Structure formats: C-alpha cells, structure tokens
Amino acid sequence: KRPPGWELLALILWGGVSFFLTDTDLRGMAGAELLRLVAGGVAFLTAAYALEPRERHVALTGLLFMGCTIALLDFARLGSTKEVGELARRGYHSSSAFGTHESVGSLLALLFPVSLGVALWGDLPEKPRWVAYAAVLILGFAWIVARCRSAWLGGGVALLVLVLLAWRTTKNSHQARRPRNF
C-alpha cells in the first residue's frame, strides 16, 4: 500500500489545467478527459486502500462485465447496416458507448490482458473459468475491432508483461519445488 505515483498526480493536474485553459468549444472534451483521470485516481485509491481481497475480486468482475457490455454494444452498432453506411461515409471515426474509439481501445487494452490473466492463472472453479474465457474472447475481438493503433501497441506491451510475469512465477515455483542437496 503506497500513495499514487507522481505520474497520476501530474496527469490529473494537467487535466485540470487543460480544462481551464481550453477554448469553450473544446471544454466538453477536456472535461471528459479530466473526469476519466479523476475516476482512475479514485479507482486506484479505492482498490488500494478500501477494498478487501474478496471485494477486489467483485470489483474486477464488475469491471470486466462493464468492458464486455461496452464491447457487445459496439459490436451491435457496428453490425447494423445503418451504422456501417454511416461509418463508411465518415471514414470510421465513430464514437463508442464509452466515448471515442481511442477511449474504448484504451479500456480494452487494459481489460483484455487482465481477463486473460484471470482466465489462465486464476484459481477459479470450472464455471467461472469458462466465463473468464468468454470475456477473453469478447474483449479480444473488441480490442482488435477498436481500430486504435496505440491501444494495440499498449495491449501488446501489456500482454508481453503478462507473459514475462507468468514465466517468472512459473520459474520461481519450479525452483521452490526442486529438492536441495546439503
């Protein structure tokens, strides 16, 4: 348990300064960004200081459910013929249920590796594990369809970190099981 990093505090400060210095035409967008930054800070503080391990599990499940709901709503919008024609006219600069495709891509770049980690390495019974696999499929396809290169890059880095952590954990558990010679 430690306080938020200077990076988070600097981002919130920058969001506040941007909100007050932005032209009135773009103030709504700056306000939405500030709200996302503050919500992320509150989520961090809540998860780090207020939730017990069982409550963290419930919060993570709720977050994954929210991500899957957003992904399914976006799939439904993308699959409607009216929306496809509108996307073709605008060059696929569409908004999502969560904001712009950049916002939803960033959310999915965070949630996809988390859901994959829960599905593969969590101590889950069989039925919740299948639900986690379904979340991996939904979030993975939505992450690809989000058409946000920076989200793809960020998610790729997150997957690489996940693989490295899994390898390190597996390596440490094998060393712990090895008999020692005295």
C-alpha positions as CSV (number, residue, x, y, z in Angstrom):
1,K,0.0,0.0,0.0
2,R,1.5,3.2,-1.2
3,P,0.2,6.5,-2.4
4,P,-0.5,7.2,-6.1
5,G,2.6,7.8,-8.2
6,W,3.7,11.2,-9.3
7,E,2.6,10.3,-12.8
8,L,-1.1,10.0,-11.8
9,L,-1.0,13.2,-9.9
10,A,0.7,15.0,-12.8
11,L,-1.9,13.7,-15.2
12,I,-4.8,15.0,-13.0
13,L,-3.1,18.3,-12.6
14,W,-2.5,18.6,-16.4
15,G,-6.2,17.6,-17.0
16,G,-7.3,20.4,-14.6
17,V,-5.1,23.0,-16.2
18,S,-6.2,21.9,-19.7
19,F,-9.8,22.1,-18.7
20,F,-9.5,25.7,-17.5
21,L,-7.2,26.9,-20.4
22,T,-9.2,25.2,-23.3
23,D,-11.4,27.2,-25.6
24,T,-15.1,27.0,-24.8
25,D,-15.7,24.9,-27.9
26,L,-13.5,22.1,-26.7
27,R,-14.2,22.4,-23.0
28,G,-16.6,19.4,-23.0
29,M,-13.9,17.2,-24.4
30,A,-11.3,18.5,-21.8
31,G,-13.9,18.0,-19.1
32,A,-14.5,14.4,-20.2
33,E,-10.7,13.7,-20.1
34,L,-10.4,15.3,-16.6
35,L,-13.4,13.2,-15.4
36,R,-11.7,10.0,-16.7
37,L,-8.4,10.9,-15.0
38,V,-10.1,11.6,-11.7
39,A,-12.2,8.4,-11.9
40,G,-9.0,6.5,-12.5
41,G,-7.4,8.0,-9.4
42,V,-10.4,7.3,-7.3
43,A,-10.5,3.7,-8.6
44,F,-6.8,3.3,-7.7
45,L,-7.3,4.7,-4.2
46,T,-10.4,2.5,-3.7
47,A,-8.7,-0.6,-4.8
48,A,-5.5,0.0,-2.9
49,Y,-6.9,1.2,0.4
50,A,-10.6,0.5,0.8
51,L,-11.2,-3.0,-0.6
52,E,-10.5,-6.3,1.0
53,P,-9.3,-9.1,-1.3
54,R,-12.8,-10.6,-1.7
55,E,-14.1,-7.2,-2.6
56,R,-11.4,-6.6,-5.1
57,H,-12.5,-9.8,-6.9
58,V,-16.0,-8.5,-7.1
59,A,-14.8,-5.1,-8.3
60,L,-12.7,-6.8,-11.0
61,T,-15.6,-8.9,-12.1
62,G,-17.8,-5.8,-12.4
63,L,-15.1,-4.1,-14.4
64,L,-14.8,-7.0,-16.8
65,F,-18.6,-7.1,-17.1
66,M,-18.6,-3.4,-17.9
67,G,-16.0,-3.9,-20.6
68,C,-17.8,-6.9,-22.1
69,T,-21.1,-4.9,-22.1
70,I,-19.4,-1.9,-23.9
71,A,-17.8,-4.3,-26.4
72,L,-21.1,-6.1,-27.2
73,L,-22.9,-2.7,-27.6
74,D,-20.2,-1.6,-30.0
75,F,-20.5,-4.9,-31.9
76,A,-24.2,-4.4,-32.2
77,R,-23.7,-0.8,-33.5
78,L,-21.0,-2.0,-35.9
79,G,-23.2,-4.8,-37.2
80,S,-26.2,-2.7,-38.0
81,T,-26.4,-1.8,-41.7
82,K,-27.3,1.8,-40.9
83,E,-24.2,2.2,-38.8
84,V,-22.0,0.5,-41.4
85,G,-23.1,3.1,-44.0
86,E,-22.5,5.9,-41.6
87,L,-19.1,4.6,-40.7
88,A,-18.2,4.4,-44.4
89,R,-19.2,8.0,-45.0
90,R,-17.2,9.2,-42.0
91,G,-14.1,7.1,-42.6
92,Y,-14.7,5.1,-39.4
93,H,-14.3,8.0,-37.0
94,S,-17.2,6.7,-34.9
95,S,-17.9,7.0,-31.3
96,S,-18.4,4.1,-29.0
97,A,-20.6,3.5,-26.0
98,F,-17.6,4.6,-23.9
99,G,-16.6,7.6,-26.0
100,T,-14.4,7.7,-29.0
101,H,-12.8,4.6,-30.4
102,E,-9.5,5.7,-28.8
103,S,-11.1,5.7,-25.4
104,V,-12.7,2.2,-25.8
105,G,-9.4,0.9,-27.3
106,S,-7.5,2.1,-24.3
107,L,-10.0,0.5,-21.9
108,L,-9.9,-2.8,-23.9
109,A,-6.1,-2.7,-24.0
110,L,-6.2,-2.7,-20.1
111,L,-9.0,-5.2,-19.7
112,F,-8.0,-7.8,-22.2
113,P,-4.7,-8.8,-20.6
114,V,-6.4,-8.7,-17.2
115,S,-9.1,-11.1,-18.3
116,L,-6.5,-13.3,-19.9
117,G,-4.5,-13.5,-16.7
118,V,-7.7,-14.3,-14.7
119,A,-8.7,-17.0,-17.2
120,L,-5.3,-18.7,-17.4
121,W,-3.8,-18.2,-14.0
122,G,-6.6,-17.6,-11.6
123,D,-7.7,-20.2,-9.0
124,L,-11.2,-20.4,-10.4
125,P,-13.7,-23.3,-10.4
126,E,-14.7,-24.6,-13.8
127,K,-17.8,-22.4,-14.5
128,P,-16.2,-19.1,-13.6
129,R,-13.2,-20.1,-15.7
130,W,-15.5,-20.6,-18.7
131,V,-17.0,-17.1,-18.1
132,A,-13.4,-15.7,-18.0
133,Y,-12.7,-17.4,-21.3
134,A,-15.8,-15.8,-22.8
135,A,-14.7,-12.4,-21.5
136,V,-11.2,-13.0,-23.1
137,L,-12.9,-13.7,-26.5
138,I,-15.3,-10.8,-26.3
139,L,-12.7,-8.3,-25.1
140,G,-10.0,-9.6,-27.5
141,F,-12.2,-9.3,-30.6
142,A,-13.4,-5.8,-29.5
143,W,-9.8,-4.8,-28.9
144,I,-8.9,-5.7,-32.5
145,V,-12.1,-4.1,-33.9
146,A,-11.5,-0.8,-32.0
147,R,-9.1,0.3,-34.8
148,C,-6.8,2.2,-32.5
149,R,-3.1,1.5,-33.1
150,S,-2.0,3.0,-29.9
151,A,-4.3,0.7,-28.0
152,W,-3.0,-2.3,-30.0
153,L,0.6,-1.3,-29.1
154,G,-0.3,-0.7,-25.4
155,G,-2.2,-4.0,-25.2
156,G,0.7,-5.8,-26.9
157,V,3.1,-4.4,-24.3
158,A,0.6,-5.5,-21.5
159,L,0.5,-9.0,-23.0
160,L,4.3,-9.1,-23.1
161,V,4.5,-8.1,-19.4
162,L,1.8,-10.7,-18.6
163,V,3.9,-13.4,-20.3
164,L,7.1,-12.3,-18.5
165,L,5.3,-12.3,-15.2
166,A,3.9,-15.8,-15.8
167,W,7.3,-17.1,-16.9
168,R,8.9,-15.6,-13.8
169,T,6.2,-17.0,-11.5
170,T,6.5,-20.5,-13.1
171,K,10.3,-20.4,-12.9
172,N,10.2,-19.4,-9.2
173,S,7.6,-22.1,-8.4
174,H,9.8,-24.8,-10.1
175,Q,12.8,-23.7,-8.1
176,A,10.9,-23.9,-4.9
177,R,9.8,-27.5,-5.6
178,R,13.4,-28.6,-6.5
179,P,15.0,-30.7,-3.7
180,R,18.0,-29.2,-2.1
181,N,21.3,-31.0,-1.6
182,F,23.0,-30.5,1.7
